[in-house]
Amino acid sequence: MRKVILGLVAIAALVSCKKDDDNGGFNNNGNPTIKEGTFPKEITYKDKNGAIEAKVVYTIVGGKISGWNWATYENGQLRSPQNSIVTYKGELPEKVESPRETETYTYEGNKLVKKVEVSVDESKEIIYAYEGNNLSKATEKKLLKAYRGGQDATEYEETDFRYEGNLVIVNEKSYVELADKSKINQSVGTTIYTVENGNVVKKEETISPSRKRTTVYTYDNKNNPKSLNFIKITLPDYFIDEDFSKNNLLTVTETTENNGNTEVSRRFFEYDYNGDYPTSRNNFTEENGQKKPTGSIEYKY
């Protein structure tokens, strides 16, 4: 669902316009125009030893993202640079094109109702439905070529959203439909998200009757440079993704219960700031009770 968007967020480290646009709904689409000085035009990713792993450079025209160049590095050498181009219809993004994939968007008013992704190896369509301002359903359909016995098949993922106060209850169902209309690989699951002040603070997943996972998130009080209106428009379920919360992640604590056994993992993030926006982020994980560095991100505005 997020392949083109992940290119834009550059592995979940995108940018933001500074705008308080909370109208009380979970799905509040706005103008994608970016305010000068709030957009990291260059983002660099480094490993735990400080070596560059990837870099993304954005092009801004008329206050909007018109494209970006994403490149990876190996042993300090540039590898696989790739350009993406964004086109708009009025104020709304209409298409994102890269050498290996094109994503197009269809709207009713300012709400995204259909997204089509076409790449060299697959095609996918996602239909979105709403109740008022809130996303109520997302149905993803992906063509699987020569899936089983040489026949084509279709993979479906159906996601329903229900809202109770600051809780978002998400029911998911997936299956593969073969050419004879029989269904295989069927699975269901429920995840409950707690959203407070624009931040996902808890995620409770029921993976199976004997396996559950609870993730707790904490945040700073600064602006998250990934909470971009472009994302809110083109990724309607952004509000259940902690990467796109209003503020910046400080800690992630994941507790998994499996047949009576409990495992806990923790991640930590530390920032340098220029005003209300981070200029760098250092990533850590907990090992044997100690914080171990795993990498860093640098933002140039």
LINUR-V497572 format. One record per run of one state. SS is the DSSP state (alpha for helix, beta for strand, coil for the rest). FROM is the first residue (numbers start at 1). LEN is the number of residues. If there is no record, write none. Layout:
ss={SS | SS}
from={FROM | FROM}
len={LEN | LEN}
//
This chain:
ss={coil | alpha | coil | beta | coil | beta | coil | beta | coil | beta | coil | beta | coil | beta | coil | beta | coil | beta | coil | beta | coil | beta | coil | beta | coil | beta | coil | beta | coil | beta | coil | beta | coil | alpha | coil | alpha | coil | alpha | coil | beta | coil | beta | coil | beta | coil | beta | coil}
from={1 | 3 | 10 | 42 | 48 | 52 | 62 | 64 | 75 | 77 | 90 | 92 | 99 | 101 | 109 | 111 | 120 | 123 | 132 | 134 | 149 | 151 | 165 | 167 | 178 | 183 | 197 | 199 | 209 | 211 | 220 | 223 | 224 | 229 | 235 | 238 | 241 | 242 | 245 | 249 | 259 | 261 | 275 | 277 | 288 | 290 | 301}
len={2 | 7 | 32 | 6 | 4 | 10 | 2 | 11 | 2 | 13 | 2 | 7 | 2 | 8 | 2 | 9 | 3 | 9 | 2 | 15 | 2 | 14 | 2 | 11 | 5 | 14 | 2 | 10 | 2 | 9 | 3 | 1 | 5 | 6 | 3 | 3 | 1 | 3 | 4 | 10 | 2 | 14 | 2 | 11 | 2 | 11 | 1}
//
